[in-house]
């Protein structure tokens, strides 16, 4: 009986080691929470102070700068919290799995970002929210192969939200706030309590 328990424990340890070597597990729930808070703050500023609720191109350049600021703040906070989590687990943040994850995310993110900029430059401002949500969702879905399954699920939700946003383009800022703000906060809280407690 003792030998059987030891064998089961050893198999569980081997499985855990294999998962750590094939999955990116350093993404912190706090990174999601912070990204969501930055996105909600950005959406609030765009709505309240830049009067972007009607998709008026008058303040478009300011809204683009605001979006870039939100993106950079989210990226740096994700990097910081991931580094902290990796260090706590005694793992290296930058490895082959991280490179694979970033490569599979980068293609849809860059393509979607460039397409969104082209559409906005042609005057199709109302398509910015649906396209950013959908391409971000595709990037997350691709990344799900290299990390936990919840990332794939979040990607699918973002894609669906982007499609719904394409139907109701006049509410793009609202959908953007839900997808990049509220969903990130919910995801981050879930991740924190499920994997970091």
N, C-alpha and C positions, 0 to 999 in steps of 0.2 A: 504494500500500500504506500509506504514512504517513497519507494523507488518510483512509483507511478506519479506521485505528486511532484517529485523532483524533476521528472521528465516533462511534465506539463509546464512547470515553472521555466525550465530551460527553453522549451519551445516558445513560450510567451516572450522570453527575453530575446531570442533570435528574431522573432517576428518584429518586436519593437526596434531592434537594431536595423533590420532591413527597411522598415518604414522610415526611420530617421535618415537612412542613406538614399532613399528614393523619393522623399517628399520634403517640400519646404514647410517647416513647422514653426518658423520663427515669427510669423505675422502675429502681431499683438492685437488684442481686442481694443486696446487704447488707441491704436492707430486708426481703426474704424470710427471710434467715437469722435476723435479729434477731426478726422476728415469730414464727418457729418456736421459737426459744429461749425467748421470753417465754411462748408457749403451753405448751411442755413444762414449764417451771418452774411455771406456774399449775396444770397438771394434777397435777404431783407434789405441790404444796402442798395441793391439794384432796383428793388421795388419802391422803397421809401424815399431814397435820396437821389437816385438817378432816373426815377420815374419810368422804369423800363417795362411796366406791366402791360402796356399796349403795344409792345414791340416797336416802339418808335425809334428810328435809326439816329435820331438827334444825338443821343448819348452813347452810341454804339461803341466808339473807341474806348470810352471810360469803362463800359461793361466788359469789353475784351480784356482790358488791363486788370480789372477786378477778377475776372475768371482765371487769368494767368496767376495772379496772387494767390487765389484759393488753391489752384493746382499745385503751386510751389510749396505753400504751407502744408498741404496734405502730404506731398511727397516727402518733405523733410521730416515731418512728424512720424510718418510710416517708417522711414529709415531709422530714426532715433529709437523708436519703440521696438523695432525689430532687432536692432543691434543690442539693445538692453536685454531683450528676451533671449537672444542667442547666447549672450555672455552669461546670463544666469543659468542656462542649460549646459554651458561649457562647450558650445558648438561654434563653428565658424559661420558667419553670415554669408560670406561670398564663397560659393562653391559651384560645382557643375549644375546642381539642381537649381540654384538661384539664377544662373545664366540661362538655363532652359526656360524657366518660368518667365523671366523678363523678355526673352526673345519671342515667346509665344504670345505674350501680352503686347509687345511693341508693335507688331505688324498691324493688328486691327486698330490700335490706339493711334498710330501715326496716320494710317490710311483714313480713319474716321475724322481725325483732327484736320487733316488737309482738305478732305471733302467738305467738312463743315465750314472751313475758312473760305473755300471757293464759293460755296452756296451763299454765305453771308456777303461776300464781295459782290455777288450778282444780284443782291437784294432779297434773297430768300431767307431772311432773318428768322422767320417762324419755323424753319426746319432745323435750326441749331439744336434745340432741346431734344427732339426725337432722334436725330442722328448721333449726338454725343451719348445719349443713353443707350442706344442700340449697339454702337461700336464698343462702348465700355463694357456692355453686357457680353458681347462676343469675346472681348479680351479676357474677361473673368472666366467665361466658360472654357476658353482655351487653357487658361492658367490652372483650372481645376484638376487637370491631369497631373500637375506637379505639386499639389497641395491638398488640403482637406476637401471633402465633398461639398461642404457648405459654400465654398467659393463658386463651384459650378451652379449650385442652386441660386445663389445671389445673382450670378450672371443671367440665368434664365428670367428671373424677376425683372432685371434691368431691361432686357430685350422686350419683354411684354409691356413694361411701362413705356418704353420708347415707341412701340407700335401704337399703344393707346394715345400717347402724346401726339403722334402723327395724325390721328383722327381729330383731336381737339387742339389744333396748333395755337389757338388763341390763349391757351392756358399753359404754354410752354415753360414759363418761369416756375409755375406751381409744380408741374411734373418734374422739372429739374431739381427743385427743392426736395421733393419726395424721394427721388432716386438717389441723388448724391448726398442729400442731407439726412432725412429721416431713416432711410434704409441702412445707411452706414452706421448710424447710431444704434439701431436695433441689432444689426449684425455684430457690431463691436461689443455691445453689452452681452449678447449671447456667447460670443467667443470668449470673453473675459471669464464669465461664470462657468462655461463648459470646460475650457482648456487651461485656465490660468489660476484657478482656485486650489 
